[in-house]
Amino acid sequence: MSIFDYSTTDWASINRLSNWYSGDIHDVMDKHGAYGHLKGISLFGSLPPGKVVCGPAVTVLYEPSTRTGQPQDVYHGAIDGVIKGGIMMVDASCAEGSGTGELMSTGAKVAGAAATVVHGTVRDLAEVRHLDYPLFARGTSPVGVSGRMEPTRAHIDLDIDGVRVRPGDVIFADISGVVVIPRELIATIADAADENGKGEALCRERILSGETLQSVWPLGSSGPA
């Protein structure tokens, strides 16, 4: 298990992507033949209206385990070593239970993570929201992981319902959902999102000035939603 070299992260493109929203991002990904929506994962923590999170993935995998009181060293170590601005991407879908709640979120926030995304359930929502921490998941459950599963590997490729997430791939998340952008496409998607954003801004101005949708976006157009 090797840790991805985050010194190669394209922060300039990530910062540009952060100007847009998940719908904008996935629209331009479609045009480049990429699909990155993590279906069923939504916001359960805190994110101010209109804000997004965008950063490189730090991955953790849970696997079934009947051990009780097992150490969480793999997950703890990944959190403690997270790159500032990184996003914890946790696959905890293998069994019932929530391995992410107040303490994992507190540790992640203090370590400099921008958010945590869990393919599975989470808990302690009142406390997590009090932290003002962005936590995304498939659902909630008060059930713990002891005797059910444990984190076994970190910094590896994950398969989230057919969408590959590798360390260093960029996670983009907002109130509408979570999108994964392959790291080799970051600059391309950022360029396309900037152009798409200019088009949307022009459409918005024309609509607000009183033009009809059909005149701004003619039938058959493949323009923005």
C-alpha positions in Angstrom: 0.0 0.0 0.0 1.6 3.2 -1.2 0.4 6.7 -0.4 -0.4 8.8 -3.5 2.0 11.6 -4.2 -0.3 14.6 -3.5 2.5 17.0 -4.5 1.2 16.5 -8.0 -2.3 17.8 -7.2 -3.5 20.5 -9.6 -4.8 22.9 -7.1 -5.2 25.7 -9.6 -7.7 23.6 -11.6 -9.4 22.5 -8.3 -9.8 26.2 -7.3 -11.4 27.0 -10.7 -13.8 24.0 -10.4 -14.9 25.3 -7.1 -16.5 28.3 -8.8 -19.2 26.0 -10.3 -21.8 23.4 -9.2 -22.1 19.7 -9.5 -24.6 19.9 -12.4 -22.1 22.2 -14.3 -19.3 19.7 -13.6 -21.2 16.6 -14.7 -22.5 18.3 -17.9 -19.0 19.0 -19.1 -17.8 15.5 -18.0 -20.6 14.0 -20.2 -19.2 15.9 -23.1 -15.8 14.3 -22.5 -17.2 10.8 -22.1 -16.7 10.6 -18.4 -19.3 9.6 -15.7 -18.6 10.4 -12.1 -21.8 10.7 -10.2 -21.8 8.7 -6.8 -25.5 7.8 -6.8 -27.4 8.0 -3.6 -24.8 9.9 -1.7 -26.0 13.3 -0.3 -25.2 15.9 2.3 -25.9 15.1 6.0 -23.4 17.5 7.6 -23.1 21.2 7.2 -22.4 23.2 4.1 -23.4 26.9 3.7 -26.0 27.7 0.9 -24.3 28.0 -2.4 -21.0 26.5 -1.2 -19.2 23.5 -2.6 -16.3 21.3 -1.6 -13.6 20.2 -4.0 -10.4 18.4 -3.4 -8.3 15.2 -3.9 -9.6 11.9 -2.6 -8.0 10.1 0.3 -9.5 6.6 0.2 -10.4 4.1 3.0 -12.0 0.7 2.6 -14.0 -1.2 5.2 -14.4 -5.0 5.0 -16.6 -7.4 6.9 -15.3 -8.4 10.3 -16.7 -10.2 13.3 -14.1 -8.8 15.7 -15.3 -6.6 18.5 -13.6 -3.6 19.9 -11.3 -3.7 16.9 -8.8 -0.9 16.3 -9.6 1.8 13.7 -5.9 2.4 13.0 -6.3 2.3 9.2 -9.0 5.0 9.2 -7.4 7.0 11.9 -4.0 6.9 10.1 -5.6 8.1 6.9 -7.4 10.9 8.7 -4.3 12.0 10.6 -2.2 12.1 7.4 -4.8 13.7 5.1 -3.5 16.4 2.9 -4.9 19.8 3.8 -7.9 20.4 1.5 -8.3 16.7 0.8 -11.5 14.8 1.0 -11.9 11.5 2.9 -13.6 9.0 0.6 -14.7 6.0 2.6 -16.3 2.8 1.3 -18.2 1.3 4.3 -21.0 -0.4 2.3 -20.0 -4.0 3.0 -22.1 -4.4 6.2 -24.6 -2.6 8.4 -23.1 0.0 10.7 -21.7 3.6 10.8 -18.0 4.0 11.3 -18.1 7.8 10.7 -19.7 10.2 13.2 -18.6 13.0 15.5 -15.1 11.9 16.4 -14.0 10.9 12.9 -15.4 14.1 11.6 -13.7 16.1 14.3 -10.4 14.4 13.6 -10.8 15.0 9.9 -11.7 18.7 10.3 -8.8 19.3 12.7 -6.4 17.5 10.3 -7.4 19.8 7.5 -9.8 17.7 5.5 -12.4 19.7 3.4 -15.1 17.0 3.8 -15.8 13.3 4.3 -17.8 11.2 1.8 -19.1 7.8 2.9 -20.5 5.1 0.7 -22.5 3.8 3.6 -24.2 5.2 6.7 -23.1 7.8 9.2 -24.3 8.9 12.7 -24.0 11.7 15.3 -25.5 14.2 12.9 -26.3 16.9 15.5 -22.7 16.9 16.7 -21.3 16.8 13.1 -23.5 19.7 12.1 -22.4 21.6 15.2 -18.8 21.2 13.9 -19.9 22.9 10.6 -18.3 20.0 8.8 -19.4 18.7 5.4 -20.3 15.0 5.7 -21.9 13.2 2.8 -23.3 9.6 2.9 -25.9 7.2 1.6 -27.9 7.4 4.8 -27.9 7.5 8.6 -27.9 4.8 11.3 -27.0 4.7 15.0 -25.6 1.2 14.6 -21.9 0.8 15.2 -19.4 -1.2 13.2 -18.0 -3.3 16.0 -18.5 -7.0 15.2 -19.7 -6.1 11.7 -16.9 -4.5 9.7 -13.6 -2.7 10.1 -11.4 -0.4 8.0 -8.7 -2.6 6.5 -7.0 -0.7 3.7 -6.3 2.9 2.8 -4.9 4.8 -0.2 -6.3 2.2 -2.7 -8.7 2.3 -5.6 -12.3 2.0 -4.7 -15.3 0.8 -6.8 -18.3 2.8 -5.7 -21.2 1.2 -7.5 -19.2 1.0 -10.8 -17.5 4.4 -10.4 -13.8 4.1 -9.8 -12.3 6.4 -7.2 -8.5 6.5 -7.0 -6.3 8.4 -4.5 -5.8 11.9 -6.0 -9.0 11.8 -8.1 -10.9 15.0 -7.4 -14.2 14.8 -5.4 -16.6 17.6 -6.1 -19.6 17.8 -3.7 -22.5 20.2 -3.1 -26.1 20.2 -2.0 -27.1 18.4 -5.2 -24.7 15.4 -4.9 -21.1 14.1 -5.3 -19.1 13.8 -8.5 -15.7 12.2 -9.0 -13.4 13.6 -11.6 -10.4 11.5 -12.8 -7.2 13.2 -11.9 -5.9 13.2 -15.5 -9.0 15.1 -16.6 -8.9 17.9 -14.0 -7.5 20.7 -16.2 -9.7 19.7 -19.1 -12.9 19.6 -17.0 -11.9 22.9 -15.4 -11.4 24.6 -18.8 -14.7 23.2 -20.0 -16.5 24.3 -16.9 -15.2 27.8 -17.2 -16.5 28.0 -20.8 -19.8 26.4 -19.8 -20.1 28.9 -16.9 -19.7 31.9 -19.3 -22.6 30.5 -21.4 -24.8 30.0 -18.4 -24.1 33.6 -17.2 -25.1 35.0 -20.6 -28.3 32.9 -20.6 -29.1 34.0 -17.1 -28.7 37.7 -18.0 -30.9 37.4 -21.0 -33.7 35.6 -19.1 -33.5 38.1 -16.2 -33.8 40.9 -18.8 -37.1 39.5 -20.0 -36.3 37.2 -22.9 -38.1 33.9 -23.1 -36.5 30.5 -22.4 -37.3 29.5 -26.0 -35.5 32.5 -27.5 -32.5 32.0 -25.2 -32.3 28.3 -25.5 -33.9 27.3 -28.8 -35.5 23.9 -29.4 -32.8 21.3 -30.1 -30.2 23.3 -28.2 -27.7 21.3 -26.0 -27.1 24.3 -23.8 -27.1 24.5 -20.0 -30.1 23.6 -17.8 
